[in-house]
């Protein structure tokens, strides 16, 4: 499967419409991005059940900023609308395959429970902070 170009216009549709999306954040001027590009493309041909997408950070700066991409290349994996992996740096083919395998093995019920727990804790901290300010 070839890679899809992600833009701010199609990002939500592609990511929410697919259970497993790998995203490569890159730019034309980036040497390591050019080295990683063929690795990402080859992996997309191996895993035709997954969606492989690329974000050109020069053409889509708002998208890169919204996802807090600070260096490129960065690989992100989104499963069931939850970012389960994000790492800057050009991964060797073996490392990319390992990360894909780990992401496939995740129990998404556990991941969702963990995310919900973290959100509840964050909300409770926010409420405690508001109470302390009003005291």
C-alpha contacts under 8 A as a table, 3 or more apart, distances in Angstrom:
res1	aa1	res2	aa2	distance
1	X	44	X	5.71
1	X	45	X	5.23
1	X	47	X	7.66
1	X	48	X	5.24
1	X	51	X	7.87
1	X	52	X	7.90
2	X	41	X	7.07
2	X	44	X	6.40
2	X	45	X	6.96
2	X	52	X	7.28
3	X	41	X	6.95
3	X	44	X	6.89
3	X	51	X	7.29
3	X	52	X	4.89
3	X	53	X	4.97
3	X	54	X	6.72
4	X	51	X	7.77
4	X	52	X	6.32
4	X	53	X	4.45
4	X	54	X	6.21
5	X	53	X	5.63
5	X	54	X	5.05
5	X	55	X	6.16
5	X	56	X	7.94
6	X	9	X	7.97
6	X	10	X	6.16
6	X	11	X	5.57
6	X	14	X	7.88
6	X	53	X	6.10
6	X	54	X	5.75
6	X	55	X	5.21
6	X	56	X	7.95
7	X	10	X	5.41
7	X	11	X	5.61
7	X	55	X	6.75
7	X	60	X	6.26
7	X	63	X	7.24
8	X	11	X	5.35
8	X	12	X	7.79
8	X	60	X	6.89
8	X	62	X	7.47
8	X	63	X	5.81
9	X	12	X	7.63
10	X	13	X	5.35
10	X	14	X	6.10
11	X	14	X	5.36
11	X	15	X	5.98
12	X	15	X	5.30
12	X	16	X	5.66
12	X	17	X	7.83
13	X	16	X	5.51
13	X	17	X	5.57
14	X	17	X	5.18
14	X	18	X	6.27
15	X	18	X	5.60
15	X	19	X	7.63
15	X	20	X	7.95
15	X	21	X	6.47
15	X	78	X	7.29
15	X	81	X	6.51
16	X	19	X	7.37
16	X	80	X	7.10
16	X	81	X	5.72
18	X	21	X	6.68
18	X	51	X	7.30
18	X	80	X	7.15
19	X	78	X	7.67
19	X	79	X	5.27
19	X	80	X	4.59
19	X	81	X	7.26
20	X	50	X	5.76
20	X	51	X	6.35
20	X	77	X	7.17
20	X	78	X	5.80
20	X	79	X	4.53
20	X	80	X	6.50
21	X	50	X	6.25
21	X	51	X	4.74
21	X	52	X	5.87
21	X	53	X	7.11
21	X	77	X	5.71
21	X	78	X	5.17
21	X	79	X	6.48
22	X	50	X	7.60
22	X	51	X	6.23
22	X	52	X	4.87
22	X	53	X	6.08
22	X	75	X	7.01
22	X	76	X	5.78
22	X	77	X	4.54
22	X	78	X	6.48
23	X	52	X	6.07
23	X	53	X	4.78
23	X	54	X	5.40
23	X	55	X	7.06
23	X	75	X	5.60
23	X	76	X	5.05
23	X	77	X	6.25
24	X	40	X	7.67
24	X	52	X	7.92
24	X	53	X	6.31
24	X	54	X	4.65
24	X	55	X	6.14
24	X	73	X	6.70
24	X	74	X	5.89
24	X	75	X	4.78
24	X	76	X	6.65
25	X	54	X	5.88
25	X	55	X	4.77
25	X	56	X	6.14
25	X	57	X	6.30
25	X	64	X	7.59
25	X	69	X	7.82
25	X	72	X	6.12
25	X	73	X	5.38
25	X	74	X	5.14
25	X	75	X	6.41
26	X	30	X	7.07
26	X	33	X	5.56
26	X	54	X	7.25
26	X	55	X	6.23
26	X	56	X	5.21
26	X	57	X	5.84
26	X	72	X	5.55
26	X	73	X	4.98
26	X	74	X	7.14
27	X	30	X	5.46
27	X	33	X	6.74
27	X	56	X	5.26
27	X	57	X	5.66
27	X	58	X	6.00
27	X	72	X	7.49
27	X	73	X	7.83
28	X	33	X	7.64
28	X	34	X	7.45
28	X	56	X	7.71
30	X	33	X	5.18
30	X	34	X	6.47
30	X	72	X	7.46
30	X	73	X	7.81
31	X	34	X	5.19
31	X	35	X	6.47
32	X	35	X	4.97
32	X	36	X	6.13
32	X	72	X	7.90
32	X	73	X	6.75
32	X	89	X	7.54
32	X	90	X	5.94
33	X	36	X	5.06
33	X	37	X	5.95
33	X	72	X	6.83
33	X	73	X	5.16
33	X	90	X	6.69
34	X	37	X	5.23
34	X	38	X	7.57
35	X	38	X	6.72
35	X	39	X	7.61
35	X	90	X	7.29
36	X	39	X	5.22
36	X	40	X	6.27
36	X	73	X	7.69
36	X	90	X	5.28
36	X	91	X	6.81
36	X	92	X	7.60
37	X	40	X	5.20
37	X	41	X	6.18
38	X	41	X	4.94
38	X	42	X	6.00
39	X	42	X	5.24
39	X	43	X	6.22
39	X	92	X	7.25
39	X	93	X	5.74
40	X	43	X	5.16
40	X	44	X	6.27
40	X	93	X	7.89
41	X	44	X	5.07
41	X	45	X	6.58
42	X	45	X	5.20
42	X	46	X	6.53
43	X	46	X	4.98
43	X	47	X	6.21
43	X	93	X	7.70
43	X	97	X	7.56
44	X	47	X	5.28
44	X	48	X	6.27
44	X	50	X	7.47
44	X	51	X	7.62
44	X	52	X	5.95
45	X	48	X	5.89
47	X	50	X	5.72
48	X	51	X	7.51
55	X	60	X	6.86
55	X	64	X	7.73
56	X	59	X	5.42
56	X	60	X	5.92
57	X	60	X	4.91
57	X	61	X	5.15
57	X	63	X	7.61
57	X	64	X	5.84
58	X	61	X	5.73
60	X	63	X	5.44
60	X	64	X	6.49
61	X	64	X	5.13
61	X	65	X	6.02
62	X	65	X	5.06
62	X	66	X	5.98
63	X	66	X	5.09
63	X	67	X	6.27
64	X	67	X	5.27
64	X	68	X	6.14
64	X	69	X	5.21
65	X	68	X	4.87
65	X	69	X	5.97
65	X	70	X	7.89
66	X	69	X	7.83
69	X	72	X	7.49
69	X	74	X	7.20
71	X	74	X	6.60
71	X	88	X	6.12
71	X	89	X	7.86
72	X	88	X	5.97
72	X	89	X	6.49
73	X	88	X	5.69
73	X	89	X	5.34
73	X	90	X	5.97
74	X	86	X	6.75
74	X	87	X	5.43
74	X	88	X	3.92
74	X	89	X	5.80
74	X	90	X	7.39
75	X	85	X	7.70
75	X	86	X	5.54
75	X	87	X	5.54
75	X	88	X	6.33
75	X	89	X	7.75
76	X	83	X	6.94
76	X	84	X	7.67
76	X	85	X	5.34
76	X	86	X	4.15
76	X	87	X	6.62
77	X	83	X	5.76
77	X	84	X	5.78
77	X	85	X	5.03
77	X	86	X	6.48
77	X	103	X	7.64
78	X	81	X	5.83
78	X	82	X	5.24
78	X	83	X	4.21
78	X	84	X	5.77
78	X	85	X	7.17
79	X	82	X	5.29
79	X	83	X	6.38
79	X	84	X	6.59
79	X	103	X	7.92
79	X	108	X	7.96
80	X	108	X	7.91
83	X	86	X	7.31
84	X	103	X	7.16
85	X	103	X	7.75
91	X	94	X	7.96
91	X	95	X	5.84
91	X	96	X	5.87
92	X	95	X	5.34
92	X	96	X	6.33
93	X	96	X	5.17
93	X	97	X	6.22
94	X	97	X	5.13
94	X	98	X	6.16
95	X	98	X	4.96
95	X	99	X	6.18
96	X	99	X	5.14
96	X	100	X	6.20
97	X	100	X	5.10
97	X	101	X	6.17
98	X	101	X	5.06
98	X	102	X	6.21
99	X	102	X	5.06
99	X	103	X	6.09
100	X	103	X	5.09
100	X	104	X	6.09
101	X	104	X	5.08
101	X	105	X	6.24
102	X	105	X	5.08
102	X	106	X	6.49
103	X	106	X	5.37
106	X	111	X	7.55
107	X	110	X	5.43
107	X	111	X	6.43
108	X	111	X	4.76
108	X	112	X	6.00
109	X	112	X	5.21
109	X	113	X	6.19
110	X	113	X	5.06
110	X	114	X	6.10
111	X	114	X	5.07
111	X	115	X	6.16
112	X	115	X	5.06
112	X	116	X	6.10
113	X	116	X	5.10
113	X	117	X	6.09
114	X	117	X	5.05
114	X	118	X	6.19
115	X	118	X	5.12
115	X	119	X	6.16
116	X	119	X	5.07
116	X	120	X	6.15
117	X	120	X	5.14
117	X	121	X	6.22
118	X	121	X	5.09
118	X	122	X	6.10
119	X	122	X	5.02
119	X	123	X	6.05
120	X	123	X	5.01
120	X	124	X	6.09
121	X	124	X	5.05
121	X	125	X	6.18
122	X	125	X	5.11
122	X	126	X	6.21
123	X	126	X	5.03
123	X	127	X	6.27
124	X	127	X	5.09
124	X	128	X	6.19
125	X	128	X	5.05
125	X	129	X	6.13
126	X	129	X	5.08
126	X	130	X	6.29
127	X	130	X	5.07
127	X	131	X	6.19
128	X	131	X	5.06
128	X	132	X	6.17
129	X	132	X	5.13
129	X	133	X	6.26
130	X	133	X	5.13
130	X	134	X	6.27
131	X	134	X	5.21
131	X	135	X	6.25
132	X	135	X	5.26
